Structure formats: structure tokens, C-alpha cells
Amino acid sequence: MVKLTSGSSSEQGLNRRIVVGEIMAGLDDAAIVTGLGSPTYDVASVEDRDRNFYLWGAMGAAVALGLGLALARKDLDILVVTGDGEMLMGMGSLATVAVKSPENLSILVLDNGLYGETGMQQSHAGLGCDLSEVAAGCGIQNSWKISTYGELQEVKTKFQSRGSVRFLRAIVENEELERVMPTRDAVENKLRFRKSIDADGLGQ
Amino acid sequence: MTVISWQASVFNTLKSSGIELVAYVPDAGHSLLIEKSRRDPAIEDVLLTTEEEGVALCTGAWLGGRKSTLLMQSSGVGNCINMFALQRVTDIPLVLVVTMRGEYAEFNPWQVPMGSTTEKALKLCRFKVYRVSKEVQAAATVRSAIELAYEKNIAVAVLLSQEMLGPKKW
């Protein structure tokens, strides 16, 4: 058996917080859903906004949760920020998203090829699975892979703009960054989030 | 005809209860309900690759202020267990309508393990569980489940007995 060692972990990568900061900067009013682990800290480090909903568990939920939000609120732009490990656990949800193809949904995967929370073990993404190809294969036509700041600038506006659903795989460096921890109280987070998008009066 | 009648009345109940999103994995027992949801322009119908996606999807829909219902077979409940944590930590309303397998006139022994664990598993996950054995109870029970879930911010499951659904037909 051949063991793959190539993949994103061996490539030069971007600083994940610069990527998240640049993407969030163009989506001031968007609702943001974060996958558990580093993406939650990354988004919180850029800005702990009322319109952020942070996952601390339910691994694999980020994209499906973002889809539910996108279908419920077509008036809002929805950004999902997650990691390669979390995306791998919810990979089927990319097929589900592609079928619905909501125009207000952007999915950003920060890919360091590693499971950060459990001690930096290599993920399938680090062992050769290309998540941008997976997304494209599922039917998400706007699927990009970036590993340089030039490429980030090139696709940023397209990724942030409405159209068919968008998927961006950003190859990021493996680096230890400060853990900026937002609330772990999901009820508090829910109430704050719903109030910020005026959800309370709907669905009655 | 009898199978059609309860599904049609459950669909009308979903509509009149304010359900705007129906998520599902293909299922013979739910087939008419799924078809009606697909055809109704006022309902977002979402085909899932696995049931736990639906738990996350319904959570997202409620964060956005919309009511939803998740349809599945009893085997799908097993797929959802860890994802139910999302409902527990957020106290978000969640409504499952579950067609039972493995409990009555079941030809496939592979359906028995999860079918006989479904109700206990849901209760362990702190669902309020309703059981429907007669077609005439189906719509009223689903209505009650939706009201309870959305008034109390809890998870409610309606189990449709295989005795009522009848043997699997191809």
C-alpha cells in the first residue's frame, strides 16, 4: 500500500486569520457560522459579532446549519467558516447544498491538512483529498482553491458576491495562534444571534 | 387509499402549523408527504444525504426564524445521536416524524436492531416521544408535536408504528 504524504500540509500556506479577516471585511452584514475548533477562534479573533454563531461540537454540522439559515433567510448573506477536518465529517452536506444551490451562501474551508484540536494529526485533506474538487464534484460550480495572497485577492470579491453557491478552500499554514474563545453558552449565542437578525418575529 | 389519506392530512397539518422547511431522506413510508413537500412552492424541501444533516439544517432554519420538520426512518435516528447535542445545547425546537421499521411484519432482520432501539435512544436524548398506531391519530399528533416543540423549545419525535404503515411494498 502506498501511503500518501503529499497534500496541503506540505504546501506553502496563508495565515488563516488574514484570510478570515479579508473575507469578513467584505461581508459586514452577513451571518457567520463557524465549525468547531480553530475556525471558531479565528472568527472570534477578527470580531466577536452578534451575527456569529459558533459551534463548539456537533462536528460536521457547519455547512448543513449554514444551509438551513440560508434557506430560511434569503435576505441575508450567510458565511460558513470551517476547517478541513470538520468539512470531511460533513462532506455529504456539500451534495445537499449543491442541489439547493442557495445564492446567499459562501463556504470557506481553512485547510491546514491537520486535525488541530486533537494534536495536529494529518487529516485526509493532508493526505491527498482535495476538498475543492469534492465540492465541484458535488455540483458546486463556483469552487476555488487558493494558496497565495494574490489568489485570495483574485477570488475574494467573487466569493463574497451573490450568485450560485460558493466554496473556497484556502490552504493555510500550520501555526499555533492564540485561542480567542467566544461564548460556549449556545443558548446565549442563539438569543444574541436571533435578535441581531430579527428572527424572533418570524415563523409564528 | 388509506396510506394516502393520513399522509395528506399530515401534510396539511405541517402547512397549517407554519412549517416552511421539510428535510428528508427518501423513504417509502413518507413518500407522499415528501412528494407534496417537493411540489409545494411555499415549502423548502431539502433532500439530505444522511439524517444528521437534517438536525443541523433545522437548527439553522430556526436560528433564521423558520419552522421545520425532519422526516426519517427509524434507522436514521441512530445516525443522528451526536448531532442531537446541537438541540440540547441550544434549546432549539426540533420536530422529527419517524417511520418505524423492524417492529412488525418486517421481512428484513437488519432493520430490527435500530428499530427496537429508536424510542429508547430518543428518550435518552431527552426527546418527548409520541407514538402513532392508528392513521386517524397521525395528523393531530403531529400538530401537537409541533406546538409543543415550538412553544417549549424542546425536541419532539412522532413515531409512526410499522403496524400502521404496513409491510414494505416495492
Chai-1 contact restraints between the chains, C-beta under 6 A:
chainA,res_idxA,chainB,res_idxB,connection_type,confidence,min_distance_angstrom,max_distance_angstrom,comment,restraint_id
A,G57,B,A85,contact,1.0,0.0,6.0,A-B,restraint_1
A,A58,B,M83,contact,1.0,0.0,6.0,A-B,restraint_2
A,A58,B,A85,contact,1.0,0.0,6.0,A-B,restraint_3
A,A58,B,L86,contact,1.0,0.0,6.0,A-B,restraint_4
A,A61,B,A56,contact,1.0,0.0,6.0,A-B,restraint_5
A,A61,B,L86,contact,1.0,0.0,6.0,A-B,restraint_6
A,A64,B,E53,contact,1.0,0.0,6.0,A-B,restraint_7
A,A64,B,A56,contact,1.0,0.0,6.0,A-B,restraint_8
A,A64,B,L57,contact,1.0,0.0,6.0,A-B,restraint_9
A,L65,B,A56,contact,1.0,0.0,6.0,A-B,restraint_10
A,L65,B,T59,contact,1.0,0.0,6.0,A-B,restraint_11
A,L65,B,G60,contact,1.0,0.0,6.0,A-B,restraint_12
A,L67,B,L57,contact,1.0,0.0,6.0,A-B,restraint_13
A,G68,B,L57,contact,1.0,0.0,6.0,A-B,restraint_14
A,G68,B,G60,contact,1.0,0.0,6.0,A-B,restraint_15
A,G68,B,A61,contact,1.0,0.0,6.0,A-B,restraint_16
A,L69,B,G60,contact,1.0,0.0,6.0,A-B,restraint_17
A,L69,B,L63,contact,1.0,0.0,6.0,A-B,restraint_18
A,L69,B,G64,contact,1.0,0.0,6.0,A-B,restraint_19
A,L71,B,E44,contact,1.0,0.0,6.0,A-B,restraint_20
A,A72,B,A61,contact,1.0,0.0,6.0,A-B,restraint_21
A,A72,B,G64,contact,1.0,0.0,6.0,A-B,restraint_22
A,A72,B,R66,contact,1.0,0.0,6.0,A-B,restraint_23
A,R73,B,G64,contact,1.0,0.0,6.0,A-B,restraint_24
A,G92,B,T49,contact,1.0,0.0,6.0,A-B,restraint_25
A,G92,B,T50,contact,1.0,0.0,6.0,A-B,restraint_26
A,S93,B,E53,contact,1.0,0.0,6.0,A-B,restraint_27
A,A95,B,T49,contact,1.0,0.0,6.0,A-B,restraint_28
A,T96,B,L48,contact,1.0,0.0,6.0,A-B,restraint_29
A,T96,B,T49,contact,1.0,0.0,6.0,A-B,restraint_30
A,T96,B,E53,contact,1.0,0.0,6.0,A-B,restraint_31
A,V99,B,L47,contact,1.0,0.0,6.0,A-B,restraint_32
A,A186,B,V89,contact,1.0,0.0,6.0,A-B,restraint_33
A,A186,B,T90,contact,1.0,0.0,6.0,A-B,restraint_34
A,V187,B,D91,contact,1.0,0.0,6.0,A-B,restraint_35
A,K190,B,T90,contact,1.0,0.0,6.0,A-B,restraint_36
A,F193,B,L63,contact,1.0,0.0,6.0,A-B,restraint_37
A,A199,B,G64,contact,1.0,0.0,6.0,A-B,restraint_38
A,A199,B,G65,contact,1.0,0.0,6.0,A-B,restraint_39
A,L202,B,G65,contact,1.0,0.0,6.0,A-B,restraint_40
A,G203,B,G65,contact,1.0,0.0,6.0,A-B,restraint_41
A,G203,B,R66,contact,1.0,0.0,6.0,A-B,restraint_42
A,G203,B,K67,contact,1.0,0.0,6.0,A-B,restraint_43
